[in-house]
Amino acid sequence: MIDNFILKMMKQEIIDFFDKNGNFITIAAKNTKHKENKDLYIKGVYIFIINDKKEILIQRKREDHKKLNRWEIPSGHVDSKESYDVAAKRELYEETGISVPLKSIKTIKTNKPNEFDAFYIGYSNILPDPKDNPEVDKFEFISLNDLINEIKNNIRLFAPAMVKFLEDYKEEINF
């Protein structure tokens, strides 16, 4: 019989932790080290999926998910020993079922949450079905202008790293 502690550890994401300059520090379960040491950084990926109308795919986290009804683009954390490119493809497929070529746009550093986040762009007209993802209850496409307007006017709650990226680098998104 497998010990409950081992089962719990197997379910946790194991990721790499870095200092504020991007130097590797340690490997651990995501939820343990990050809470213990507020100076540690992790790596994340965010993926802009653009349709033929030049709209961006966004998704809403389920009400029972820890991010409570927050809207974001497909995203996730980079697993230990995983590259940004591999993590972006994995997260996109896990969250949406979409598998398309992705192009890196830019990597930025954010504080609160402490992350080095890589942003990607890909193209697809597929509107995923939320019943295929236990964390998401809605997908929709939205224009960049409408997305920026909703962020500015606090119409919906969006992921902080996505908001920072759009505020600082929206000119670098070429659809």
C-alpha positions in Angstrom: 0.0 0.0 0.0 1.3 3.5 -0.9 1.6 5.9 1.9 -0.8 8.9 1.7 2.1 11.3 2.0 3.7 9.8 -1.1 0.4 10.0 -3.0 0.0 13.6 -2.0 3.6 14.4 -3.2 3.0 12.6 -6.5 0.0 14.9 -7.2 1.9 18.1 -6.5 3.7 20.0 -9.2 7.5 19.8 -8.8 9.1 23.0 -10.0 12.4 24.9 -10.0 12.8 28.0 -7.8 15.0 31.0 -8.7 16.3 34.1 -7.0 15.3 37.6 -8.3 18.1 37.5 -10.9 17.0 34.2 -12.4 19.7 32.1 -10.7 18.5 28.5 -9.9 18.0 27.9 -6.1 16.2 24.6 -5.5 13.6 22.1 -6.7 10.5 21.5 -4.6 6.7 21.1 -4.6 5.2 24.4 -5.9 3.0 25.1 -2.9 5.7 24.5 -0.2 8.8 26.6 -0.9 7.0 29.5 -2.5 4.9 30.1 0.6 8.0 29.6 2.9 10.2 32.1 1.1 8.7 35.2 -0.5 12.0 36.0 -2.2 11.8 32.9 -4.5 10.7 33.1 -8.1 9.1 30.5 -10.3 8.6 30.3 -14.1 5.3 30.5 -15.9 3.9 30.6 -19.4 1.0 32.5 -20.9 -0.3 31.7 -24.4 -2.3 34.1 -26.6 -4.4 32.1 -29.1 -5.6 34.3 -31.9 -8.5 33.4 -34.3 -9.1 34.6 -37.9 -11.0 37.6 -36.5 -7.9 38.6 -34.6 -9.6 37.9 -31.3 -7.9 36.5 -28.2 -9.0 33.2 -26.5 -9.7 33.8 -22.8 -10.9 31.4 -20.2 -12.7 31.7 -16.8 -11.6 29.6 -13.8 -14.5 27.7 -12.2 -16.0 29.2 -9.0 -14.6 26.3 -7.0 -11.1 26.8 -8.3 -8.6 28.5 -6.1 -8.4 31.5 -8.5 -12.1 32.1 -8.1 -13.8 33.2 -11.3 -10.7 34.9 -12.7 -10.2 35.3 -16.5 -6.9 34.6 -18.2 -5.4 33.3 -21.3 -4.2 29.7 -21.2 -1.3 29.6 -18.8 0.6 27.6 -16.2 3.8 26.9 -14.4 7.0 25.4 -15.9 7.7 22.0 -14.4 11.2 21.2 -13.0 13.7 20.7 -15.8 11.1 21.7 -18.4 11.7 24.5 -21.0 9.4 27.4 -21.5 8.6 26.1 -25.0 7.6 22.6 -23.8 5.6 24.0 -20.9 3.7 26.4 -23.2 2.7 23.5 -25.5 1.8 21.3 -22.6 -0.3 23.9 -20.8 -2.1 24.9 -23.9 -3.1 21.3 -24.7 -4.0 20.5 -21.1 -6.2 23.5 -20.7 -7.8 23.7 -24.2 -7.1 20.6 -26.2 -5.4 22.8 -28.8 -2.1 21.9 -30.3 -0.7 24.5 -32.7 2.8 26.0 -33.4 3.7 28.6 -30.8 6.0 31.6 -31.2 7.7 33.2 -28.2 6.9 36.9 -27.8 8.7 38.0 -24.6 9.7 36.9 -21.1 9.0 39.3 -18.3 9.7 39.4 -14.5 6.7 40.1 -12.2 6.6 40.7 -8.5 3.6 39.5 -6.5 3.5 36.9 -7.8 7.2 36.4 -8.1 7.6 34.9 -11.5 9.6 35.0 -14.7 6.7 34.6 -17.3 7.2 33.8 -21.0 4.4 34.9 -23.4 3.6 33.0 -26.6 1.3 33.4 -29.5 -0.4 30.8 -31.6 -3.3 30.7 -34.1 -6.5 28.7 -33.9 -10.3 29.1 -34.5 -11.1 26.4 -32.0 -13.4 27.4 -29.2 -12.7 24.7 -26.5 -15.4 23.0 -24.6 -15.2 23.7 -20.9 -16.4 20.3 -19.9 -13.0 19.0 -21.1 -11.2 21.0 -18.4 -12.1 20.6 -14.7 -10.6 24.0 -13.9 -12.4 26.1 -16.5 -16.1 26.9 -16.9 -16.1 29.2 -19.9 -14.0 30.0 -23.0 -14.6 32.9 -25.3 -12.8 35.0 -27.9 -12.4 38.8 -27.3 -10.8 41.6 -29.3 -7.6 43.1 -27.9 -9.4 46.5 -27.6 -12.3 45.0 -25.7 -9.9 43.1 -23.5 -7.9 46.2 -22.6 -11.2 48.1 -22.0 -12.4 45.5 -19.6 -9.1 45.5 -17.7 -9.1 49.3 -17.5 -12.8 49.5 -16.3 -12.5 46.5 -13.9 -15.3 44.7 -15.8 -13.7 41.3 -15.2 -10.9 40.1 -13.0 -7.9 39.1 -15.1 -4.6 37.4 -14.2 -2.1 40.0 -12.9 0.8 38.8 -15.2 -1.4 39.1 -18.3 -2.6 42.6 -17.2 1.1 43.7 -16.7 2.1 42.3 -20.0 -0.7 44.0 -21.9 0.0 47.3 -20.2 3.7 47.3 -20.9 4.1 45.3 -24.1 0.8 45.3 -26.1 2.6 46.9 -29.1 4.7 43.7 -29.3 1.7 41.5 -30.0 1.5 41.2 -33.8 -1.6 39.3 -34.9 
